[in-house]
Amino acid sequence: MFTIDDLADRLGGYLPSDEIQQVKRAFYYAEQAHDGQRRRSGEPYVTHPLAVANILANMHMDHQSLMAAMLHDVIEDTGVSKKALEAQFGKPVAELVDGVSKLTQITFEDKAVAQAENFQKMVLAMSRDIRVIIVKLADRLHNMRTLGALRPDKKRRIARETLEIYARIAGRLGINTIRIELEDLSFQAIHPMRSERIKRAVAKARGHRRSAMREIQSSLQKSLDDDGLNGTVIGRQKHLLSIYKKMRDQRKPFVEIMDVFGFRIITEDVASCYRILGVVHNLYKPVPGRFKDYIAIPKANGYQSLHTTLFGSRGMPIEVQIRTREMEAMANNGIAAHWLYKAGQTSHPIAEGSHARARAWVKGLLEMQRHAGDSLEFIEHVKNDLFPDDIYVFTPKGDIMELPQGATVIDFAYTVHTDIGNNCIACRIDRHLAPLSTRLESGQTLEIITAPGAKPNITWLNFVTTAKARSAIRHALKYQQQTEAVMLGRRLLNKALAPFDTSLEELDESALKRAFKELDVSSEDALLESLGMGNRMTHVVARRLVAAAHGESYEHPVDGDGSKAVMISGSEGMVINFARCCHPLPGDPVVGHLSTGKGLVVHRAECKNVVDKNFADKNDPDKLFALEWSDTIDEDFPVALRIEIESRRGLVAELAGLVTDADANIERIGIEERDAHLSTVNLTLSVKGRVHLARIIKRIRNLPNVGKITRLAN
């Protein structure tokens, strides 16, 4: 059984004796705090924190991280407080322990909310000290190693959480030794039979491949030695989940996956990496398009290496990775390498760069957290964000930006800065104008064109891929909707107050505050937003406000200017919507229907949905009221036409040319053949208003053999 003395001996290789003593003191404190507690396996509980500290020792983490590992369950599972830990071991250690601890003092509705809230708490702690996540990963790794004592359903739940979040975080921070083990242990817990079968097949295949592996390895090593290059060739094994994913995604049998031989060549410096690449390409022919230079352009997690695929002597593909010893340490330990070099009192640019990238990633998480509506939405964004970055594009100044595969121009704009994304109107890719929905490819240079006052479009959510862009767009749209709802609410309330010969601006502030309390709203804006979204009845609110100002007995007057129409311009935004059933146009008599949660929906006055005697809100003066068009409208509105016309070649081109000449746009066009001679054309146009539409219809009538033209509604 592994003991504290065994750990102390291991730590002697890189920590001074006084720091080792502090780690031992933390162990004895944890042993006393957990006295009497046992794990599901029956072992004393303190074996878990000791094992977690041992995982961190393998990564050469500093003494404070090791102390936090010893104490990480003390706040959560014993009566010891954060203050007591701070008094005993100092603030940094207490903060690390608190960052890893779950929120035990709050009862959550379900496991998903609890998971999300605890993760959110950990992110805040990570922003103060990135070591929190390294301790948490080590804790999760030991828990995954000892899942055997748990119920199968609990095993699967923990394994899925590990696969979706913690394994990806380990990958994002470049800690691949932990990532690979977490993935394989999760795969084993979720699919035990598949895992066991692949494990047996790998062991069997490895025996058959041994001679071929030795032959390729010796030929690579001999080539390096002949050219006087200092490099060590080692075989590389695929892990279980990687094999399973390739079999599933590429629909390949196990034999084809295992036919690929993997090798890693470790050398001393960057120059040697490129010289070794030349040697292996001279020895075996490279596969075109399969070379990747992650040394010149590192991955987002700091990973650096040269990757190439070769045709082997037996026609088998050979995958080779070439890197320096420092890059190998970074590939295995990622951000933890920062403390490895720090412990040796030396700085290393690779480790320092990885640490800076990790801090930038955590900063991005905090920004997402501020924009997210709740903890569940935040954790969903985080899961989306944890997919590996695959493409690299350039800013006009030559800076490299990493983005996930499938990222669009909008994703790039938000990656540069949230304000640039919010104000984005156009883009140049390699100096050519391109749509904002364009999917990006590595090597492209992007220039974003912005305009003051520009706003995000809700359709952007259909094609963005990055979590940062998605959360920022949602946040901006939510704010935009709130602002527009407040403006509409003010107009509707002033209309309802007009019969009382007053307005919101004229009411006494103290009376307003009394009314807000009675209406159970926090502020004027909250009340107006509720009115604009159709969640409250304006005439009821108006009466309450007037009553608060003049006394509770104040009655609604019989006469007054209550019929005054609300003016609309068509550019109000998200809280004024135009009904798709009747397509109202400027110039049409219109009415407004206040729909709960949607705001104001504009219908034509003769729309069947409004005049229908079964329409629930027909006689409600607060839900259905008169509207008038503003004189300053400069928007386009959709309208649907049905045209009966003689079939002939070039008909669509004729209609398109005629509509374009009339300064309108065709949104949609469809043709149905009625018989051998007649066709029905269904046309959806964007027009300025009723007069503009009449001009277009007149032009269509001038075409030969046009029959009936109908404006569609309902």
Secondary structure in CASP SS format (residue, H / E / C, confidence):
PFRMAT SS
TARGET T0000
AUTHOR 0000-0000-0000
METHOD secondary structure of the structure
MODEL  1
M C 1.00
F C 1.00
T C 1.00
I H 1.00
D H 1.00
D H 1.00
L H 1.00
A H 1.00
D H 1.00
R H 1.00
L H 1.00
G C 1.00
G C 1.00
Y C 1.00
L C 1.00
P C 1.00
S H 1.00
D H 1.00
E H 1.00
I H 1.00
Q H 1.00
Q H 1.00
V H 1.00
K H 1.00
R H 1.00
A H 1.00
F H 1.00
Y H 1.00
Y H 1.00
A H 1.00
E H 1.00
Q H 1.00
A H 1.00
H C 1.00
D C 1.00
G C 1.00
Q C 1.00
R E 1.00
R C 1.00
R C 1.00
S C 1.00
G C 1.00
E C 1.00
P E 1.00
Y C 1.00
V C 1.00
T H 1.00
H H 1.00
P H 1.00
L H 1.00
A H 1.00
V H 1.00
A H 1.00
N H 1.00
I H 1.00
L H 1.00
A H 1.00
N H 1.00
M C 1.00
H C 1.00
M C 1.00
D C 1.00
H H 1.00
Q H 1.00
S H 1.00
L H 1.00
M H 1.00
A H 1.00
A H 1.00
M H 1.00
L H 1.00
H C 1.00
D C 1.00
V H 1.00
I H 1.00
E H 1.00
D H 1.00
T C 1.00
G C 1.00
V C 1.00
S C 1.00
K H 1.00
K H 1.00
A H 1.00
L H 1.00
E H 1.00
A H 1.00
Q H 1.00
F H 1.00
G C 1.00
K H 1.00
P H 1.00
V H 1.00
A H 1.00
E H 1.00
L H 1.00
V H 1.00
D H 1.00
G H 1.00
V H 1.00
S C 1.00
K C 1.00
L C 1.00
T C 1.00
Q C 1.00
I C 1.00
T C 1.00
F C 1.00
E C 1.00
D C 1.00
K H 1.00
A H 1.00
V H 1.00
A H 1.00
Q H 1.00
A H 1.00
E H 1.00
N H 1.00
F H 1.00
Q H 1.00
K H 1.00
M H 1.00
V H 1.00
L H 1.00
A H 1.00
M H 1.00
S H 1.00
R H 1.00
D C 1.00
I C 1.00
R H 1.00
V H 1.00
I H 1.00
I H 1.00
V H 1.00
K H 1.00
L H 1.00
A H 1.00
D H 1.00
R H 1.00
L H 1.00
H H 1.00
N H 1.00
M H 1.00
R H 1.00
T C 1.00
L H 1.00
G H 1.00
A H 1.00
L C 1.00
R C 1.00
P H 1.00
D H 1.00
K H 1.00
K H 1.00
R H 1.00
R H 1.00
I H 1.00
A H 1.00
R H 1.00
E H 1.00
T H 1.00
L H 1.00
E H 1.00
I H 1.00
Y H 1.00
A H 1.00
R H 1.00
I H 1.00
A H 1.00
G H 1.00
R H 1.00
L C 1.00
G C 1.00
I C 1.00
N H 1.00
T H 1.00
I H 1.00
R H 1.00
I H 1.00
E H 1.00
L H 1.00
E H 1.00
D H 1.00
L H 1.00
S H 1.00
F H 1.00
Q H 1.00
A H 1.00
I H 1.00
H C 1.00
P H 1.00
M H 1.00
R H 1.00
S H 1.00
E H 1.00
R H 1.00
I H 1.00
K H 1.00
R H 1.00
A H 1.00
V H 1.00
A H 1.00
K H 1.00
A H 1.00
R H 1.00
G H 1.00
H H 1.00
R H 1.00
R H 1.00
S H 1.00
A H 1.00
M H 1.00
R H 1.00
E H 1.00
I H 1.00
Q H 1.00
S H 1.00
S H 1.00
L H 1.00
Q H 1.00
K H 1.00
S H 1.00
L H 1.00
D H 1.00
D H 1.00
D C 1.00
G C 1.00
L C 1.00
N C 1.00
G E 1.00
T E 1.00
V E 1.00
I E 1.00
G E 1.00
R E 1.00
Q C 1.00
K C 1.00
H C 1.00
L H 1.00
L H 1.00
S H 1.00
I H 1.00
Y H 1.00
K H 1.00
K H 1.00
M H 1.00
R H 1.00
D H 1.00
Q C 1.00
R C 1.00
K C 1.00
P C 1.00
F H 1.00
V H 1.00
E H 1.00
I H 1.00
M H 1.00
D C 1.00
V C 1.00
F E 1.00
G E 1.00
F E 1.00
R E 1.00
I E 1.00
I E 1.00
T E 1.00
E C 1.00
D C 1.00
V H 1.00
A H 1.00
S H 1.00
C H 1.00
Y H 1.00
R H 1.00
I H 1.00
L H 1.00
G H 1.00
V H 1.00
V H 1.00
H H 1.00
N H 1.00
L H 1.00
Y C 1.00
K E 1.00
P E 1.00
V C 1.00
P C 1.00
G C 1.00
R C 1.00
F C 1.00
K E 1.00
D E 1.00
Y C 1.00
I C 1.00
A C 1.00
I C 1.00
P C 1.00
K C 1.00
A C 1.00
N C 1.00
G C 1.00
Y C 1.00
Q C 1.00
S C 1.00
L E 1.00
H E 1.00
T E 1.00
T E 1.00
L E 1.00
F E 1.00
G C 1.00
S C 1.00
R C 1.00
G C 1.00
M C 1.00
P E 1.00
I E 1.00
E E 1.00
V E 1.00
Q E 1.00
I E 1.00
R E 1.00
T E 1.00
R H 1.00
E H 1.00
M H 1.00
E H 1.00
A H 1.00
M H 1.00
A H 1.00
N H 1.00
N H 1.00
G H 1.00
I H 1.00
A H 1.00
A H 1.00
H H 1.00
W H 1.00
L H 1.00
Y H 1.00
K H 1.00
A H 1.00
G C 1.00
Q C 1.00
T C 1.00
S C 1.00
H C 1.00
P H 1.00
I H 1.00
A H 1.00
E H 1.00
G H 1.00
S H 1.00
H H 1.00
A H 1.00
R H 1.00
A H 1.00
R H 1.00
A H 1.00
W H 1.00
V H 1.00
K H 1.00
G H 1.00
L H 1.00
L H 1.00
E H 1.00
M H 1.00
Q H 1.00
R H 1.00
H H 1.00
A C 1.00
G C 1.00
D C 1.00
S H 1.00
L H 1.00
E H 1.00
F H 1.00
I H 1.00
E H 1.00
H H 1.00
V H 1.00
K H 1.00
N H 1.00
D H 1.00
L C 1.00
F C 1.00
P C 1.00
D E 1.00
D E 1.00
I E 1.00
Y E 1.00
V E 1.00
F E 1.00
T C 1.00
P C 1.00
K C 1.00
G C 1.00
D C 1.00
I E 1.00
M E 1.00
E E 1.00
L E 1.00
P E 1.00
Q C 1.00
G C 1.00
A C 1.00
T E 1.00
V H 1.00
I H 1.00
D H 1.00
F H 1.00
A H 1.00
Y H 1.00
T H 1.00
V H 1.00
H C 1.00
T H 1.00
D H 1.00
I H 1.00
G H 1.00
N H 1.00
N C 1.00
C E 1.00
I E 1.00
A E 1.00
C E 1.00
R E 1.00
I E 1.00
D C 1.00
R C 1.00
H E 1.00
L E 1.00
A E 1.00
P C 1.00
L C 1.00
S C 1.00
T C 1.00
R E 1.00
L C 1.00
E C 1.00
S C 1.00
G C 1.00
Q C 1.00
T E 1.00
L E 1.00
E E 1.00
I E 1.00
I E 1.00
T E 1.00
A C 1.00
P C 1.00
G C 1.00
A C 1.00
K C 1.00
P C 1.00
N C 1.00
I H 1.00
T H 1.00
W H 1.00
L H 1.00
N H 1.00
F C 1.00
V C 1.00
T C 1.00
T C 1.00
A H 1.00
K H 1.00
A H 1.00
R H 1.00
S H 1.00
A H 1.00
I H 1.00
R H 1.00
H H 1.00
A H 1.00
L H 1.00
K H 1.00
Y H 1.00
Q H 1.00
Q H 1.00
Q H 1.00
T H 1.00
E H 1.00
A H 1.00
V H 1.00
M H 1.00
L H 1.00
G H 1.00
R H 1.00
R H 1.00
L H 1.00
L H 1.00
N H 1.00
K H 1.00
A H 1.00
L H 1.00
A H 1.00
P H 1.00
F H 1.00
D C 1.00
T C 1.00
S C 1.00
L H 1.00
E H 1.00
E H 1.00
L C 1.00
D C 1.00
E H 1.00
S H 1.00
A H 1.00
L H 1.00
K H 1.00
R H 1.00
A H 1.00
F H 1.00
K H 1.00
E H 1.00
L H 1.00
D C 1.00
V C 1.00
S C 1.00
S C 1.00
E H 1.00
D H 1.00
A H 1.00
L H 1.00
L H 1.00
E H 1.00
S H 1.00
L H 1.00
G H 1.00
M C 1.00
G C 1.00
N C 1.00
R C 1.00
M C 1.00
T H 1.00
H H 1.00
V H 1.00
V H 1.00
A H 1.00
R H 1.00
R H 1.00
L H 1.00
V H 1.00
A H 1.00
A H 1.00
A H 1.00
H H 1.00
G C 1.00
E C 1.00
S C 1.00
Y C 1.00
E C 1.00
H C 1.00
P C 1.00
V C 1.00
D C 1.00
G C 1.00
D C 1.00
G C 1.00
S C 1.00
K C 1.00
A C 1.00
V E 1.00
M E 1.00
I E 1.00
S C 1.00
G C 1.00
S C 1.00
E C 1.00
G C 1.00
M C 1.00
V C 1.00
I E 1.00
N E 1.00
F E 1.00
A C 1.00
R C 1.00
C C 1.00
C C 1.00
H C 1.00
P C 1.00
L C 1.00
P C 1.00
G C 1.00
D C 1.00
P C 1.00
V E 1.00
V E 1.00
G E 1.00
H E 1.00
L E 1.00
S E 1.00
T C 1.00
G C 1.00
K C 1.00
G E 1.00
L E 1.00
V E 1.00
V E 1.00
H E 1.00
R E 1.00
A C 1.00
E C 1.00
C C 1.00
K H 1.00
N H 1.00
V H 1.00
V H 1.00
D C 1.00
K C 1.00
N C 1.00
F C 1.00
A C 1.00
D C 1.00
K C 1.00
N C 1.00
D C 1.00
P C 1.00
D C 1.00
K C 1.00
L E 1.00
F E 1.00
A E 1.00
L E 1.00
E E 1.00
W E 1.00
S C 1.00
D C 1.00
T C 1.00
I C 1.00
D C 1.00
E C 1.00
D C 1.00
F E 1.00
P E 1.00
V E 1.00
A E 1.00
L E 1.00
R E 1.00
I E 1.00
E E 1.00
I E 1.00
E E 1.00
S C 1.00
R C 1.00
R C 1.00
G C 1.00
L H 1.00
V H 1.00
A H 1.00
E H 1.00
L H 1.00
A H 1.00
G H 1.00
L H 1.00
V H 1.00
T H 1.00
D H 1.00
A C 1.00
D C 1.00
A C 1.00
N E 1.00
I E 1.00
E E 1.00
R E 1.00
I E 1.00
G E 1.00
I E 1.00
E E 1.00
E E 1.00
R C 1.00
D C 1.00
A C 1.00
H C 1.00
L E 1.00
S E 1.00
T E 1.00
V E 1.00
N E 1.00
L E 1.00
T E 1.00
L E 1.00
S E 1.00
V E 1.00
K C 1.00
G C 1.00
R H 1.00
V H 1.00
H H 1.00
L H 1.00
A H 1.00
R H 1.00
I H 1.00
I H 1.00
K H 1.00
R H 1.00
I H 1.00
R H 1.00
N C 1.00
L C 1.00
P C 1.00
N C 1.00
V E 1.00
G E 1.00
K E 1.00
I E 1.00
T E 1.00
R E 1.00
L C 1.00
A C 1.00
N C 1.00
END
